[in-house]
């Protein structure tokens, strides 16, 4: 009887050992699966597109060696509270991260760890934007940054950004451009109905941004400037001195316009005015002809 009990206890002990070893093996597999792949894209930016499904995101992350297995990652996303989805945007992975950490960051929209906050005001020129960025992100190369910002001045979208401290000039400007495309998608669609070229609209919007600050005034000024442009007149705006020397818009936008300036340029106010000027208090005065414009100069600027 005692021998039977001893054999039973041995079997139970062995069963417990097998179960324990099995659990240890499962835990080891789990730990291995959530670990970052050996070729994890360290110090790289990964985009999660708007409207992408969890399956599409998982496939994308696996292709880019961010995660090892999609099935486990899906589970980790749901455990992390991702039933409502993952937040789209550009994520910066500064070091190798396990899948659980990545799942939590994507669910919470934690795009950058220890980010550097940078605000680019509306109406900033490439040179001004460059200086703002260099004051905050001291590891950027000044000449390279300014050259990139000068390529498409209107697309250096004014907004508040959170950048990783180690970001390159290429990735930083790419972030500005992507934000511009997202923010102006609706206005770009509206511009197609205006019959004007999108690049011309952005160029004109940059002038309108600098010429006035309230929306109604911007619409009136845009209407005047479009008329002058269509009539082959010189625009002659103080914010772009080149328009006193030759007809047409400047070679490139002078600043990065905000959404309201772009909108006002797409939807200008028609009027009989051909001239305008701002007095020393910033109030705008209009004239239907050059004689009236000269009178306004005498009245408001002397």
C-alpha positions in Angstrom: 0.0 0.0 0.0 2.8 2.3 0.9 4.6 1.4 -2.2 1.5 2.2 -4.3 1.2 5.6 -2.6 4.9 6.4 -3.2 4.6 5.5 -6.9 1.5 7.8 -7.1 3.4 10.6 -5.4 6.3 10.2 -7.9 3.9 10.3 -10.8 2.3 13.4 -9.5 5.7 15.0 -8.9 6.8 14.1 -12.4 3.5 15.5 -13.8 4.0 18.7 -12.0 7.6 18.9 -13.3 6.4 18.3 -16.8 3.8 21.0 -16.5 6.3 23.4 -14.9 8.8 22.7 -17.7 6.1 23.2 -20.2 5.1 26.6 -18.7 8.7 27.6 -18.6 9.1 26.7 -22.2 6.0 28.6 -23.2 7.2 31.6 -21.2 10.6 31.4 -23.0 8.9 31.3 -26.4 6.7 34.2 -25.4 9.7 36.3 -24.3 11.6 35.4 -27.5 8.6 36.3 -29.7 8.1 39.7 -28.1 11.7 40.6 -28.3 12.8 43.0 -31.0 14.2 41.4 -34.2 17.9 41.5 -34.6 17.6 43.9 -37.5 15.1 46.2 -35.8 15.1 49.7 -37.5 16.7 51.6 -34.6 16.6 55.5 -34.9 14.1 55.3 -37.7 10.7 56.8 -38.3 7.8 54.4 -39.1 4.6 55.7 -40.6 1.2 54.3 -39.5 -1.2 55.5 -42.3 -4.6 57.0 -41.7 -7.4 54.4 -42.1 -5.1 51.4 -42.1 -6.6 48.2 -40.5 -4.8 46.4 -37.7 -4.0 43.5 -40.1 -2.4 46.0 -42.6 -0.4 47.7 -39.8 0.8 44.4 -38.4 1.9 43.2 -41.9 3.7 46.5 -42.4 5.5 46.3 -39.1 6.6 42.7 -39.7 7.9 43.7 -43.2 10.0 46.5 -41.6 11.4 44.2 -38.9 9.7 46.0 -36.1 7.9 42.9 -34.8 8.5 39.1 -35.2 5.0 37.8 -35.3 1.7 39.4 -36.2 -0.6 37.1 -34.3 1.0 37.8 -31.0 1.2 41.5 -31.7 -2.5 41.6 -32.5 -3.2 40.1 -29.0 -0.8 42.5 -27.3 -2.6 45.5 -29.0 -5.9 44.3 -27.6 -4.5 43.7 -24.2 -3.0 47.2 -24.3 -6.5 48.6 -24.9 -6.4 48.9 -28.6 -9.9 47.7 -29.3 -10.7 51.2 -30.7 -7.6 51.0 -33.0 -4.1 52.3 -33.3 -3.4 56.0 -33.6 -2.0 56.9 -37.1 1.1 59.0 -37.5 4.9 58.9 -37.6 6.5 57.0 -34.8 10.2 57.3 -33.9 11.9 54.2 -32.5 15.1 55.4 -30.9 16.2 52.0 -29.8 15.2 48.3 -30.0 11.8 47.8 -28.4 9.8 44.7 -27.6 6.4 44.1 -29.2 4.5 44.8 -26.0 6.1 48.3 -25.6 5.4 49.0 -29.3 1.8 47.9 -28.9 1.3 50.3 -25.9 3.0 53.2 -27.8 0.8 52.7 -30.9 -2.4 52.4 -28.9 -1.6 55.6 -26.8 -0.2 57.5 -29.8 3.2 58.0 -28.1 5.0 59.0 -31.3 8.3 60.0 -29.7 9.9 59.3 -26.3 11.2 62.5 -24.6 10.2 64.7 -27.6 11.5 68.2 -28.3 8.5 70.5 -28.7 8.8 73.0 -31.6 6.2 75.5 -32.7 6.4 77.0 -36.2 4.3 80.2 -36.5 2.2 80.9 -39.6 4.0 83.2 -42.0 7.5 81.9 -41.2 10.1 82.1 -43.9 12.5 79.2 -44.5 15.3 81.1 -42.8 13.1 81.8 -39.8 12.0 78.2 -39.5 15.6 77.0 -39.8 16.6 79.3 -36.9 13.6 78.1 -34.8 14.6 74.4 -35.4 18.3 74.9 -34.8 17.6 76.6 -31.5 15.7 73.5 -30.3 17.5 70.7 -32.2 21.2 71.6 -32.0 22.4 68.5 -33.8 20.9 69.5 -37.2 23.2 70.6 -40.0 22.2 74.3 -40.7 23.1 74.4 -44.4 21.4 71.1 -45.3 18.3 72.1 -43.3 17.9 75.5 -44.9 18.4 74.0 -48.4 15.6 71.5 -47.8 13.3 74.1 -46.4 13.9 76.4 -49.4 12.8 73.6 -51.8 9.1 74.0 -51.1 8.6 77.0 -48.7 4.8 76.8 -48.7 4.9 73.2 -47.5 6.9 73.9 -44.3 3.6 73.6 -42.5 3.2 75.9 -39.5 2.1 73.9 -36.5 3.4 72.5 -33.2 5.6 69.5 -33.5 7.2 66.9 -31.2 10.5 65.8 -32.7 13.1 63.2 -31.5 16.3 64.9 -30.5 18.3 62.8 -33.0 16.1 63.4 -36.0 17.8 64.2 -39.3 17.0 67.2 -41.5 15.6 64.9 -44.2 13.1 63.2 -41.8 12.2 66.5 -40.1 11.3 68.2 -43.4 9.5 65.1 -44.5 7.4 65.4 -41.3 6.5 69.0 -42.2 5.6 68.0 -45.8 3.4 65.0 -44.6 1.6 67.3 -42.2 1.0 69.8 -44.9 -0.5 67.2 -47.2 -2.8 65.9 -44.5 -3.9 69.4 -43.4 -4.5 70.9 -46.9 -6.1 67.8 -48.5 -9.6 69.4 -48.3 -8.4 72.8 -49.5 -6.6 71.2 -52.4 -9.8 69.6 -53.5 -11.6 73.0 -53.3 -8.9 74.6 -55.3 -9.7 72.4 -58.3 -13.0 74.2 -58.7 -11.3 77.6 -58.8 -9.5 76.8 -62.1 -6.2 78.0 -60.7 -3.0 76.1 -60.3 -2.4 74.8 -56.8 1.2 76.1 -56.8 0.0 79.6 -57.7 -2.6 79.4 -54.9 0.1 78.6 -52.4 2.4 81.3 -53.8 -0.4 83.9 -53.6 -1.5 82.6 -50.1 2.0 83.3 -48.8 1.6 87.0 -49.9 -1.9 87.2 -48.4 -0.6 85.7 -45.2 1.8 88.6 -44.8 -0.4 91.3 -46.1 -3.3 91.0 -43.6 -4.3 89.0 -40.5 -8.1 88.9 -40.5 -10.0 86.6 -42.9 -12.3 89.2 -44.6 -9.4 91.5 -45.4 -7.4 88.6 -46.8 -10.3 87.7 -49.1 -10.5 91.3 -50.4 -6.7 91.5 -50.9 -6.7 88.1 -52.6 -9.4 89.3 -55.0 -7.4 92.4 -55.9 -4.2 90.6 -56.4 -5.8 87.9 -58.6 -7.3 90.6 -60.7 -4.0 92.4 -61.1 -2.3 89.1 -61.9 -4.9 88.2 -64.6 -4.6 91.7 -66.1 -0.8 91.3 -66.4 -0.3 94.2 -63.9 2.6 94.2 -61.5 1.4 93.0 -58.1 3.6 95.5 -56.2 3.4 94.2 -52.7 5.8 95.4 -50.1 6.3 91.9 -48.6 7.7 90.6 -51.9 9.9 93.4 -53.4 10.5 91.4 -56.5 6.9 92.1 -57.5 7.9 95.7 -58.1 10.5 94.6 -60.5 8.6 92.1 -62.7 5.1 90.9 -63.4 3.7 87.8 -61.9 4.1 85.9 -58.7 7.5 85.5 -56.9 9.6 82.6 -58.1 8.6 80.7 -54.9 6.4 81.4 -51.9 7.9 83.9 -49.5 6.6 82.2 -46.3 4.7 79.1 -45.1 1.0 80.2 -45.2 -1.6 79.0 -42.7 -4.8 77.3 -43.6 -6.9 80.4 -43.4 -4.7 82.3 -45.8 -4.9 79.5 -48.3 -8.6 79.3 -47.9 -9.0 83.1 -48.4 -6.9 82.8 -51.5 -9.1 80.1 -52.9 -12.3 82.0 -52.1 -11.4 85.7 -52.8 -13.9 88.5 -52.5 -14.8 90.2 -55.8 -14.8 94.0 -55.7 -14.2 97.1 -57.8 -11.0 97.8 -56.0 -7.6 97.6 -57.8 -5.4 99.1 -55.0 -5.0 98.8 -51.3 -2.7 99.9 -48.5 -2.4 99.5 -44.7 -2.1 102.6 -42.5 0.3 102.9 -39.6 -2.4 101.2 -37.3 -2.7 98.2 -39.6 -6.1 99.2 -41.0 -6.5 98.5 -44.7 -7.8 101.2 -47.2 -8.9 100.5 -50.7 -9.2 102.4 -54.0 -10.8 101.7 -57.4 -8.1 103.5 -59.3 -4.5 104.8 -59.0 -5.7 108.4 -58.3 -7.7 107.2 -55.3 -4.7 105.1 -54.2 -2.5 108.2 -54.3 -5.1 110.1 -52.2 -5.1 107.2 -49.6 -1.3 107.5 -49.4 -1.4 111.2 -48.7 -4.3 110.7 -46.2 -3.1 107.6 -44.3 0.7 107.4 -44.7 1.8 111.0 -44.2 
